[in-house]
Amino acid sequence: MNGTPAYKLAREGKPVELKAAKVLITAFEITGLEAGEASFTMSISAGGYVRSVAHEMGQDLGCGAHLSRLRRTQAGVFTLAEAHTLDKLEPLAGNLEALEALCIHPRSLLPEMPSVAGDEQTLGRLRNGAQANLPEFSQAPLVKVFAGQRELVGIAKRVAGTLFQPVVVMG
């Protein structure tokens, strides 16, 4: 809310008026009931908050409800199968080649956006916040911009044709 997370305002005792948002719950299954606690799995659309769903269900049931645990098993197209523990990653510290082999290829991130590579001059312009032409003809509104195959430079918004304006630039 105006740049401050709502939970911080609530913890400070300040009034928080959240806007209602429509979300889609495509799966919901109660997987356990024990001593007044329910366990469930659900699949919810982007922008949905499981904590809010639990709270609203408790209100509707007249008993109140909150989450005591939350485990995200999928975010977009990524599942726990692609996840790695810190214990598994720690021995690879400093070994860029081994880390790259283990991790998801950067071009598979944000799969809804096409990937495009730029030459040094174009990338320099984008890194400095200037518009530049990119060899991208899909008409997608946003593209991922790379230097070579793996180095994500940023995300750019189509202005017109092949002219793009950077909206996110990586360090």
MDTraj code that builds the backbone (N, CA, C; nanometers):
import mdtraj as md
import numpy as np

residues = "MET ASN GLY THR PRO ALA TYR LYS LEU ALA ARG GLU GLY LYS PRO VAL GLU LEU LYS ALA ALA LYS VAL LEU ILE THR ALA PHE GLU ILE THR GLY LEU GLU ALA GLY GLU ALA SER PHE THR MET SER ILE SER ALA GLY GLY TYR VAL ARG SER VAL ALA HIS GLU MET GLY GLN ASP LEU GLY CYS GLY ALA HIS LEU SER ARG LEU ARG ARG THR GLN ALA GLY VAL PHE THR LEU ALA GLU ALA HIS THR LEU ASP LYS LEU GLU PRO LEU ALA GLY ASN LEU GLU ALA LEU GLU ALA LEU CYS ILE HIS PRO ARG SER LEU LEU PRO GLU MET PRO SER VAL ALA GLY ASP GLU GLN THR LEU GLY ARG LEU ARG ASN GLY ALA GLN ALA ASN LEU PRO GLU PHE SER GLN ALA PRO LEU VAL LYS VAL PHE ALA GLY GLN ARG GLU LEU VAL GLY ILE ALA LYS ARG VAL ALA GLY THR LEU PHE GLN PRO VAL VAL VAL MET GLY".split()
xyz = np.array([
    [0.0856, -0.1171, 0.0000],
    [0.0000, 0.0000, 0.0000],
    [0.0896, 0.1226, 0.0000],
    [0.0892, 0.1938, -0.1120],
    [0.1768, 0.3092, -0.1296],
    [0.3222, 0.2745, -0.1028],
    [0.3641, 0.1561, -0.1498],
    [0.5033, 0.1148, -0.1355],
    [0.5364, 0.0423, -0.0068],
    [0.4387, 0.0274, 0.0834],
    [0.4621, -0.0437, 0.2096],
    [0.3802, -0.1719, 0.2093],
    [0.4425, -0.2861, 0.2385],
    [0.3663, -0.4106, 0.2439],
    [0.2535, -0.4005, 0.3477],
    [0.1356, -0.4508, 0.3118],
    [0.0177, -0.4423, 0.3983],
    [0.0425, -0.5082, 0.5345],
    [0.1171, -0.6189, 0.5362],
    [0.1394, -0.6875, 0.6631],
    [0.2186, -0.5998, 0.7608],
    [0.3092, -0.5149, 0.7092],
    [0.3853, -0.4263, 0.7978],
    [0.2937, -0.3228, 0.8616],
    [0.2029, -0.2678, 0.7828],
    [0.1065, -0.1713, 0.8376],
    [0.0190, -0.2377, 0.9425],
    [-0.0277, -0.3586, 0.9138],
    [-0.1139, -0.4302, 1.0083],
    [-0.0405, -0.4571, 1.1392],
    [0.0866, -0.4956, 1.1301],
    [0.1651, -0.5223, 1.2514],
    [0.1856, -0.3965, 1.3347],
    [0.1839, -0.2805, 1.2681],
    [0.1971, -0.1536, 1.3389],
    [0.0629, -0.1045, 1.3923],
    [-0.0429, -0.1829, 1.3698],
    [-0.1760, -0.1450, 1.4184],
    [-0.2460, -0.0417, 1.3320],
    [-0.1933, -0.0168, 1.2133],
    [-0.2543, 0.0807, 1.1235],
    [-0.3644, 0.0132, 1.0417],
    [-0.4676, 0.0895, 1.0052],
    [-0.5764, 0.0294, 0.9272],
    [-0.5281, -0.0094, 0.7872],
    [-0.5719, -0.1256, 0.7430],
    [-0.5340, -0.1766, 0.6119],
    [-0.6610, -0.2134, 0.5368],
    [-0.6835, -0.1470, 0.4247],
    [-0.7978, -0.1783, 0.3413],
    [-0.7475, -0.2405, 0.2125],
    [-0.7624, -0.3716, 0.2024],
    [-0.7148, -0.4413, 0.0844],
    [-0.8240, -0.4458, -0.0214],
    [-0.7843, -0.4331, -0.1459],
    [-0.8791, -0.4424, -0.2558],
    [-0.9080, -0.5890, -0.2835],
    [-1.0330, -0.6194, -0.3115],
    [-1.0704, -0.7561, -0.3470],
    [-1.0082, -0.7902, -0.4818],
    [-0.9651, -0.9136, -0.4955],
    [-0.9070, -0.9592, -0.6214],
    [-0.9728, -1.0908, -0.6589],
    [-1.0028, -1.1072, -0.7868],
    [-1.0585, -1.2325, -0.8349],
    [-0.9445, -1.3289, -0.8612],
    [-0.9547, -1.4477, -0.8056],
    [-0.8564, -1.5522, -0.8298],
    [-0.9316, -1.6782, -0.8705],
    [-0.8613, -1.7703, -0.9299],
    [-0.9216, -1.8954, -0.9721],
    [-0.8554, -2.0093, -0.8970],
    [-0.9351, -2.0847, -0.8245],
    [-0.8859, -2.2039, -0.7560],
    [-0.9262, -2.3216, -0.8437],
    [-0.8266, -2.3874, -0.9030],
    [-0.8551, -2.4954, -0.9972],
    [-0.8546, -2.6328, -0.9313],
    [-0.8025, -2.6417, -0.8101],
    [-0.8038, -2.7686, -0.7362],
    [-0.8011, -2.7376, -0.5877],
    [-0.8789, -2.8122, -0.5125],
    [-0.8783, -2.7983, -0.3663],
    [-0.9146, -2.9335, -0.3073],
    [-0.8267, -2.9875, -0.2241],
    [-0.8519, -3.1178, -0.1639],
    [-0.8095, -3.1161, -0.0175],
    [-0.9019, -3.1526, 0.0706],
    [-0.8678, -3.1672, 0.2129],
    [-0.7969, -3.3012, 0.2263],
    [-0.6736, -3.2974, 0.2758],
    [-0.5914, -3.4183, 0.2833],
    [-0.5797, -3.4732, 0.4247],
    [-0.6310, -3.4000, 0.5224],
    [-0.6250, -3.4494, 0.6592],
    [-0.7009, -3.3611, 0.7565],
    [-0.7565, -3.4225, 0.8618],
    [-0.8225, -3.3515, 0.9714],
    [-0.7734, -3.4121, 1.1010],
    [-0.7165, -3.3272, 1.1875],
    [-0.6661, -3.3782, 1.3140],
    [-0.6652, -3.2678, 1.4176],
    [-0.7325, -3.2905, 1.5285],
    [-0.7325, -3.1992, 1.6432],
    [-0.7599, -3.0540, 1.6029],
    [-0.8640, -3.0326, 1.5265],
    [-0.9018, -2.8968, 1.4895],
    [-0.8173, -2.8355, 1.3800],
    [-0.7298, -2.9150, 1.3201],
    [-0.6451, -2.8664, 1.2126],
    [-0.6767, -2.9420, 1.0846],
    [-0.6898, -2.8688, 0.9763],
    [-0.7134, -2.9305, 0.8457],
    [-0.5896, -2.9113, 0.7597],
    [-0.5560, -3.0138, 0.6870],
    [-0.4484, -3.0055, 0.5881],
    [-0.5146, -3.0101, 0.4516],
    [-0.4610, -2.9324, 0.3577],
    [-0.5193, -2.9334, 0.2239],
    [-0.4139, -2.9016, 0.1202],
    [-0.4448, -2.9361, -0.0023],
    [-0.3640, -2.8954, -0.1165],
    [-0.4553, -2.8156, -0.2080],
    [-0.3976, -2.7178, -0.2739],
    [-0.4777, -2.6383, -0.3663],
    [-0.3904, -2.5852, -0.4780],
    [-0.4565, -2.5516, -0.5862],
    [-0.3914, -2.4859, -0.6981],
    [-0.4665, -2.3563, -0.7210],
    [-0.3951, -2.2451, -0.7141],
    [-0.4579, -2.1132, -0.7214],
    [-0.3863, -2.0289, -0.8261],
    [-0.4609, -1.9439, -0.8930],
    [-0.4043, -1.8606, -0.9992],
    [-0.3077, -1.7572, -0.9427],
    [-0.2303, -1.6991, -1.0327],
    [-0.1367, -1.5934, -0.9949],
    [-0.2125, -1.4816, -0.9248],
    [-0.1520, -1.4252, -0.8232],
    [-0.2159, -1.3174, -0.7482],
    [-0.2997, -1.3679, -0.6323],
    [-0.3161, -1.4982, -0.6223],
    [-0.3950, -1.5557, -0.5135],
    [-0.3093, -1.5801, -0.3911],
    [-0.3653, -1.5557, -0.2751],
    [-0.2933, -1.5760, -0.1492],
    [-0.3628, -1.6848, -0.0695],
    [-0.2917, -1.7938, -0.0453],
    [-0.3479, -1.9069, 0.0267],
    [-0.3897, -1.8636, 0.1670],
    [-0.3131, -1.7757, 0.2301],
    [-0.3496, -1.7281, 0.3641],
    [-0.4863, -1.6586, 0.3620],
    [-0.5121, -1.5803, 0.2586],
    [-0.6412, -1.5116, 0.2470],
    [-0.7537, -1.6112, 0.2250],
    [-0.7291, -1.7145, 0.1454],
    [-0.8312, -1.8168, 0.1212],
    [-0.8660, -1.8856, 0.2526],
    [-0.7655, -1.9226, 0.3306],
    [-0.7906, -1.9881, 0.4593],
    [-0.8696, -1.8960, 0.5519],
    [-0.8318, -1.7704, 0.5583],
    [-0.9010, -1.6731, 0.6435],
    [-1.0484, -1.6599, 0.6017],
    [-1.0720, -1.6444, 0.4719],
    [-1.2097, -1.6284, 0.4235],
    [-1.2922, -1.7542, 0.4450],
    [-1.2314, -1.8712, 0.4299],
    [-1.3046, -1.9958, 0.4548],
    [-1.3449, -2.0039, 0.6016],
    [-1.2556, -1.9651, 0.6899],
    [-1.2873, -1.9650, 0.8326],
    [-1.4011, -1.8700, 0.8652],
    [-1.4009, -1.7534, 0.8001],
    [-1.5103, -1.6583, 0.8206],
    [-1.6421, -1.7174, 0.7717],
    [-1.6403, -1.7767, 0.6525],
    [-1.7623, -1.8357, 0.5963],
    [-1.8147, -1.9504, 0.6823],
    [-1.7236, -2.0263, 0.7439],
    [-1.7641, -2.1385, 0.8290],
    [-1.8002, -2.0940, 0.9701],
    [-1.7693, -1.9696, 1.0032],
    [-1.8027, -1.9165, 1.1348],
    [-1.7117, -1.9626, 1.2461],
    [-1.5948, -2.0150, 1.2130],
    [-1.5049, -2.0657, 1.3166],
    [-1.3691, -1.9969, 1.3160],
    [-1.3412, -1.9171, 1.2144],
    [-1.2099, -1.8557, 1.2014],
    [-1.1092, -1.9569, 1.1512],
    [-1.0081, -1.9106, 1.0833],
    [-0.9035, -2.0002, 1.0322],
    [-0.7798, -1.9185, 0.9957],
    [-0.6656, -1.9841, 1.0060],
    [-0.5390, -1.9251, 0.9627],
    [-0.4463, -2.0388, 0.9230],
    [-0.3377, -2.0054, 0.8600],
    [-0.2402, -2.1075, 0.8219],
    [-0.1355, -2.1220, 0.9311],
    [-0.1041, -2.2450, 0.9637],
    [0.0066, -2.2689, 1.0557],
    [0.1310, -2.3110, 0.9781],
    [0.1115, -2.3586, 0.8566],
    [0.2221, -2.3973, 0.7683],
    [0.1804, -2.3705, 0.6244],
    [0.2801, -2.3439, 0.5409],
    [0.2557, -2.3255, 0.3988],
    [0.3765, -2.3789, 0.3237],
    [0.3510, -2.4656, 0.2285],
    [0.4589, -2.5185, 0.1450],
    [0.4186, -2.5029, -0.0004],
    [0.4908, -2.4189, -0.0716],
    [0.4641, -2.3972, -0.2142],
    [0.5308, -2.5113, -0.2906],
    [0.4514, -2.5825, -0.3700],
    [0.5048, -2.6945, -0.4470],
    [0.5188, -2.6609, -0.5944],
    [0.4626, -2.5471, -0.6354],
    [0.4751, -2.5037, -0.7740],
    [0.4582, -2.3533, -0.7801],
    [0.5366, -2.2897, -0.8659],
    [0.5244, -2.1465, -0.8942],
    [0.5340, -2.1322, -1.0446],
    [0.4225, -2.1010, -1.1076],
    [0.4188, -2.0964, -1.2531],
    [0.4451, -2.2348, -1.3086],
    [0.5433, -2.2464, -1.3980],
    [0.5742, -2.3761, -1.4585],
    [0.6770, -2.4546, -1.3772],
    [0.7301, -2.3959, -1.2701],
    [0.8362, -2.4598, -1.1940],
    [0.7794, -2.5352, -1.0741],
    [0.8298, -2.6584, -1.0553],
    [0.7835, -2.7430, -0.9461],
    [0.9001, -2.7771, -0.8536],
    [0.8700, -2.8496, -0.7481],
    [0.9750, -2.8915, -0.6554],
    [1.0789, -2.9806, -0.7230],
    [1.0427, -3.0449, -0.8333],
    [1.1383, -3.1302, -0.9044],
    [1.2584, -3.0494, -0.9535],
    [1.2375, -2.9199, -0.9812],
    [1.3472, -2.8349, -1.0276],
    [1.4193, -2.7648, -0.9128],
    [1.3706, -2.7811, -0.7914],
    [1.4282, -2.7110, -0.6766],
    [1.5493, -2.7857, -0.6220],
    [1.6399, -2.7116, -0.5587],
    [1.7598, -2.7702, -0.4974],
    [1.7754, -2.7137, -0.3571],
    [1.8192, -2.7964, -0.2659],
    [1.8424, -2.7515, -0.1292],
    [1.9749, -2.6757, -0.1215],
    [1.9868, -2.5932, -0.0193],
    [2.1138, -2.5231, 0.0025],
    [2.2264, -2.6226, 0.0285],
    [2.1935, -2.7336, 0.0963],
    [2.2955, -2.8361, 0.1222],
    [2.3517, -2.8936, -0.0081],
    [2.2653, -2.9050, -0.1088],
    [2.3107, -2.9578, -0.2375],
    [2.3921, -2.8536, -0.3154],
    [2.3578, -2.7269, -0.2995],
    [2.4260, -2.6205, -0.3726],
    [2.5589, -2.5788, -0.3088],
    [2.5666, -2.5869, -0.1768],
    [2.6848, -2.5377, -0.1050],
    [2.8171, -2.5959, -0.1549],
    [2.8249, -2.7268, -0.1797],
    [2.9536, -2.7808, -0.2272],
    [2.9940, -2.7275, -0.3653],
    [2.8993, -2.6700, -0.4381],
    [2.9267, -2.6189, -0.5727],
    [2.9657, -2.4711, -0.5733],
    [2.9699, -2.4092, -0.4556],
    [3.0043, -2.2663, -0.4465],
    [3.1369, -2.2403, -0.5162],
    [3.1368, -2.1424, -0.6050],
    [3.2578, -2.1071, -0.6783],
    [3.2777, -2.1862, -0.8067],
    [3.1973, -2.2904, -0.8268],
    [3.2082, -2.3716, -0.9475],
    [3.0933, -2.3348, -1.0408],
    [3.1118, -2.2270, -1.1166],
    [3.0071, -2.1733, -1.2032],
    [2.9558, -2.2768, -1.3026],
    [3.0448, -2.3539, -1.3601],
    [3.0054, -2.4541, -1.4595],
    [2.9111, -2.5581, -1.3977],
    [2.9432, -2.6064, -1.2785],
    [2.8586, -2.7068, -1.2121],
    [2.7235, -2.6469, -1.1723],
    [2.7244, -2.5220, -1.1250],
    [2.5989, -2.4559, -1.0878],
    [2.5096, -2.4353, -1.2102],
    [2.5693, -2.3917, -1.3215],
    [2.4922, -2.3714, -1.4439],
    [2.4321, -2.5017, -1.4930],
    [2.5067, -2.6111, -1.4811],
    [2.4575, -2.7416, -1.5257],
    [2.3405, -2.7887, -1.4399],
    [2.3405, -2.7516, -1.3138],
    [2.2374, -2.7960, -1.2209],
    [2.1097, -2.7121, -1.2294],
    [2.1253, -2.5859, -1.2587],
    [2.0111, -2.4934, -1.2539],
    [1.9369, -2.4846, -1.3872],
    [1.8166, -2.4349, -1.3784],
    [1.7320, -2.4153, -1.4948],
    [1.7984, -2.3147, -1.5884],
    [1.7909, -2.3403, -1.7179],
    [1.8505, -2.2484, -1.8153],
    [1.7760, -2.1155, -1.8082],
    [1.8482, -2.0031, -1.8058],
    [1.7841, -1.8720, -1.7923],
    [1.6792, -1.8421, -1.8998],
    [1.6935, -1.8980, -2.0168],
    [1.5956, -1.8703, -2.1220],
    [1.4615, -1.9377, -2.0950],
    [1.4582, -2.0340, -2.0031],
    [1.3304, -2.0988, -1.9717],
    [1.2520, -2.0200, -1.8661],
    [1.3152, -1.9195, -1.8053],
    [1.2446, -1.8329, -1.7111],
    [1.1438, -1.7473, -1.7870],
    [1.0338, -1.7124, -1.7240],
    [0.9290, -1.6306, -1.7856],
    [0.8949, -1.6844, -1.9251],
    [0.8431, -1.8073, -1.9318],
    [0.8216, -1.8724, -2.0610],
    [0.7224, -1.8006, -2.1527],
    [0.6423, -1.7111, -2.0979],
    [0.5467, -1.6380, -2.1807],
    [0.6125, -1.5296, -2.2658],
    [0.7386, -1.5001, -2.2381],
    [0.8110, -1.3971, -2.3134],
    [0.9130, -1.4603, -2.4066],
    [0.9172, -1.4142, -2.5332],
    [1.0225, -1.4627, -2.6227],
    [1.1595, -1.4136, -2.5763],
    [1.2629, -1.4886, -2.6124],
    [1.4016, -1.4502, -2.5839],
    [1.4641, -1.3927, -2.7089],
    [1.5463, -1.2904, -2.6906],
    [1.6169, -1.2303, -2.8028],
    [1.7557, -1.1890, -2.7553],
    [1.8536, -1.2033, -2.8426],
    [1.9896, -1.1616, -2.8101],
    [2.0208, -1.0332, -2.8858],
    [2.0992, -0.9493, -2.8234],
    [2.1379, -0.8235, -2.8869],
    [2.2878, -0.8144, -2.9033],
    [2.3312, -0.7291, -2.9960],
    [2.4759, -0.7064, -3.0111],
    [2.5216, -0.6085, -2.9028],
    [2.6520, -0.5887, -2.8913],
    [2.7073, -0.5054, -2.7833],
    [2.6527, -0.3630, -2.7840],
    [2.6400, -0.3027, -2.9027],
    [2.5897, -0.1662, -2.9107],
    [2.4446, -0.1582, -2.8625],
    [2.3630, -0.2510, -2.9078],
    [2.2218, -0.2543, -2.8672],
    [2.2103, -0.2785, -2.7172],
    [2.2861, -0.3740, -2.6670],
    [2.2818, -0.4045, -2.5238],
    [2.3285, -0.2856, -2.4412],
    [2.4298, -0.2140, -2.4902],
    [2.4780, -0.0944, -2.4206],
    [2.3688, 0.0101, -2.4091],
    [2.2947, 0.0313, -2.5175],
    [2.1843, 0.1284, -2.5159],
    [2.0789, 0.0856, -2.4127],
    [2.0398, -0.0419, -2.4168],
    [1.9365, -0.0901, -2.3241],
    [1.9843, -0.0816, -2.1791],
    [2.1092, -0.1174, -2.1550],
    [2.1637, -0.1116, -2.0185],
    [2.1641, 0.0318, -1.9639],
    [2.1717, 0.1296, -2.0540],
    [2.1704, 0.2704, -2.0142],
    [2.0305, 0.3311, -2.0163],
    [1.9290, 0.2466, -2.0379],
    [1.7912, 0.2946, -2.0328],
    [1.7369, 0.3510, -2.1619],
    [1.8150, 0.3414, -2.2689],
    [1.7716, 0.3967, -2.3977],
    [1.6976, 0.2918, -2.4803],
    [1.6135, 0.3389, -2.5708],
    [1.5439, 0.2496, -2.6624],
    [1.6429, 0.1942, -2.7639],
    [1.6106, 0.0736, -2.8150],
    [1.6961, 0.0110, -2.9159],
    [1.6133, -0.0854, -2.9988],
    [1.6605, -0.1095, -3.1201],
    [1.5968, -0.2079, -3.2077],
    [1.6531, -0.3459, -3.1784],
    [1.5635, -0.4436, -3.1721],
    [1.6021, -0.5825, -3.1476],
    [1.5460, -0.6693, -3.2593],
    [1.6160, -0.7762, -3.2943],
    [1.5677, -0.8649, -3.4000],
    [1.4578, -0.9574, -3.3490],
    [1.3397, -0.9024, -3.3215],
    [1.2306, -0.9794, -3.2618],
    [1.1029, -0.9462, -3.3381],
    [1.0393, -1.0473, -3.3963],
    [0.9269, -1.0235, -3.4856],
    [0.7974, -1.0914, -3.4417],
    [0.7875, -1.1371, -3.3186],
    [0.6667, -1.2083, -3.2746],
    [0.5513, -1.1146, -3.2408],
    [0.5786, -0.9880, -3.2226],
    [0.4810, -0.8880, -3.1781],
    [0.4434, -0.9034, -3.0305],
    [0.5187, -0.9825, -2.9546],
    [0.4954, -0.9942, -2.8107],
    [0.5220, -0.8585, -2.7455],
    [0.4438, -0.8194, -2.6444],
    [0.4634, -0.6883, -2.5825],
    [0.5916, -0.6776, -2.4993],
    [0.6376, -0.7899, -2.4434],
    [0.7588, -0.7918, -2.3609],
    [0.8508, -0.9026, -2.4093],
    [0.9827, -0.8776, -2.4021],
    [1.0810, -0.9794, -2.4399],
    [1.1918, -0.9856, -2.3359],
    [1.2540, -1.1032, -2.3257],
    [1.3733, -1.1207, -2.2422],
    [1.4927, -1.0933, -2.3326],
    [1.5830, -1.0086, -2.2872],
    [1.6987, -0.9706, -2.3684],
    [1.8242, -1.0357, -2.3101],
    [1.8982, -1.1049, -2.3964],
    [2.0178, -1.1773, -2.3541],
    [2.1413, -1.1279, -2.4263],
    [2.2547, -1.1393, -2.3572],
    [2.3862, -1.1262, -2.4184],
    [2.4353, -1.2695, -2.4305],
    [2.4389, -1.3233, -2.5496],
    [2.4746, -1.4637, -2.5679],
    [2.3599, -1.5538, -2.5268],
    [2.3930, -1.6775, -2.4911],
    [2.2888, -1.7756, -2.4599],
    [2.2362, -1.7689, -2.3170],
    [2.3179, -1.7307, -2.2201],
    [2.2785, -1.7443, -2.0793],
    [2.2661, -1.6143, -2.0018],
    [2.3295, -1.5075, -2.0454],
    [2.3329, -1.3852, -1.9647],
    [2.2098, -1.2986, -1.9891],
    [2.1185, -1.3001, -1.8928],
    [1.9976, -1.2184, -1.9029],
    [2.0334, -1.0732, -1.8742],
    [2.0119, -0.9877, -1.9712],
    [2.0422, -0.8454, -1.9577],
    [1.9229, -0.7718, -1.8990],
    [1.8034, -0.8141, -1.9380],
    [1.6843, -0.7490, -1.8847],
    [1.5593, -0.7854, -1.9603],
    [1.4553, -0.7099, -1.9327],
    [1.3263, -0.7261, -1.9987],
    [1.2947, -0.5933, -2.0657],
    [1.2482, -0.6018, -2.1895],
    [1.2188, -0.4806, -2.2648],
    [1.0750, -0.4849, -2.3162],
    [1.0164, -0.3645, -2.3262],
    [0.8780, -0.3485, -2.3724],
    [0.8797, -0.2953, -2.5151],
    [0.7969, -0.3570, -2.5987],
    [0.7883, -0.3142, -2.7380],
    [0.7247, -0.1754, -2.7450],
    [0.7901, -0.0841, -2.8137],
    [0.7373, 0.0501, -2.8353],
    [0.6629, 0.0518, -2.9682],
    [0.7278, 0.0009, -3.0715],
    [0.6676, -0.0101, -3.2048],
    [0.7579, -0.0969, -3.2903],
    [0.6997, -0.1883, -3.3647],
    [0.7794, -0.2745, -3.4525],
    [0.8880, -0.3485, -3.3772],
    [1.0135, -0.3195, -3.4096],
    [1.1260, -0.3849, -3.3406],
    [1.1967, -0.2901, -3.2435],
    [1.1328, -0.1770, -3.2130],
    [1.1889, -0.0805, -3.1180],
    [1.1421, -0.1138, -2.9767],
    [1.2377, -0.1273, -2.8844],
    [1.2072, -0.1672, -2.7471],
    [1.2639, -0.0679, -2.6469],
    [1.1933, -0.0571, -2.5344],
    [1.2350, 0.0266, -2.4205],
    [1.2620, -0.0687, -2.3032],
    [1.3792, -0.0598, -2.2396],
    [1.4029, -0.1476, -2.1247],
    [1.3095, -0.1128, -2.0092],
    [1.2564, -0.2151, -1.9435],
    [1.1741, -0.1933, -1.8235],
    [1.2408, -0.2531, -1.6995],
    [1.3253, -0.3546, -1.7204],
    [1.4054, -0.4134, -1.6124],
    [1.5447, -0.4366, -1.6693],
    [1.6458, -0.3863, -1.6010],
    [1.7844, -0.4072, -1.6444],
    [1.8582, -0.4746, -1.5299],
    [1.9237, -0.5854, -1.5609],
    [1.9974, -0.6596, -1.4590],
    [2.1347, -0.5955, -1.4392],
    [2.1779, -0.5889, -1.3109],
    [2.3049, -0.5327, -1.2706],
    [2.4040, -0.5312, -1.3760],
])
top = md.Topology()
chain = top.add_chain()
for i, resn in enumerate(residues, 1):
    res = top.add_residue(resn, chain, resSeq=i)
    for name in ("N", "CA", "C"):
        top.add_atom(name, md.element.get_by_symbol(name[0]), res)
traj = md.Trajectory(xyz[None], top)
